[in-house]
Amino acid sequence: MRRLVESPTPKTLWLIVLLAFPVMAAFFFYLRGIDRQLAPYGIVPFEFAFTPARAREMISAWGQAGSRAARQSLLVDFGFMPAYAIVFAGLTLSAARAAKERWQTLGLGLTLAPFGAWLFDAIENVALLSTLSDSSLAVVVALAGVSAAVKFSLLLLCLAYMLGVLVVSLIRRSSHAH
């Protein structure tokens, strides 16, 4: 983990993030477009259906066209996963490099969290694709919900860390300026 303090170089790290960001944004906006076809439920509520009855309610509301759109969204999401994982990991690593002592160690560990989120997102999508075919399997619907919760928790943890490092560095700068 300590190797991440120096490698990749800051310039390379920012280049990677800057290349991955527009890819992530393109996937995000494309997926948002698909999501509009899923009214009154979007893909995120489907991720958190947790029960076969709730999943069936959503699938029924979507109809055949909406179910096809949901399937398309889940398949396209497999391309979104590496893009957001690289962006979040790069930004988390950059924040960790700006942190001190234990906070830096925490950040270096959190640099791997987006890749864990990617893994849980993939598990979630496979479970949701299965649910679209057969929404009666309670364990599969629950697995999707738990995987989504872990995925979002890992990403939110990275985001909270990044914001925390930013706030602390702004406070330090402010106190040194006075």
Beta strands, then each sheet from edge to edge (+ up, - down):
end
